[in-house]
Amino acid sequence: MNDIEEAISWSGPAVIALFTLGASDSALPAGELEMAGMKPDEVEIFRLGPDPEGHRGVIQEYDLTFEDISHDFAPYLRECLRKASTEAKGIAWLAFEGSFHYDHLFTQDIADKIYGYCVLDGTPVAIWDDAILKSDRWKHEIAEVRASMERAFPMRQKD
């Protein structure tokens, strides 16, 4: 079992946290998260409260629970990211539980806690390799996602 598998299954069944930041407040129905021959055993969807600083778009979290993690998750996760990004009209990403904070969206300090992303109309990326998450290349990719986020969902100017 690699670090990613350990992190998503620390409390029992594997829970993949898929987040979206977008212009749309509609969520994917749980049934639409069945793809690439895989189906979560349980799906919970949470609309996260407004950003306390009053910036960005609508943020939602999908907790996808799997009892069996012996599958190749990367193809499934890429399809989830693409579909979620499109539904949100924004960005979708995969991150370990407990890593979400409005002040740290796609920052260097949590780059190794993000293991997938898709910007609207972009190519989804899902990583299942611990070494890549710790690489400088990955930090650079996550910084590019942050730059995309800042262009698409700029912080509101304070009065």
Salt bridges, closest charged atoms under 4 A:
ASP3 OD2 - LYS134 NZ 3.63
ASP25 OD2 - ARG47 NH1 3.68
ASP51 OD2 - HIS55 NE2 2.64
GLU53 OE1 - LYS158 NZ 2.91
ASP68 OD2 - HIS71 NE2 3.27
GLU79 OE2 - ARG82 NH2 3.78
ASP103 OD2 - HIS101 ND1 3.86
ASP109 OD2 - HIS104 ND1 2.80
ASP112 OD1 - LYS113 NZ 3.50
GLU141 OE2 - ARG137 NE 3.19
GLU144 OE2 - HIS140 NE2 3.77
GLU150 OE2 - ARG146 NE 2.89
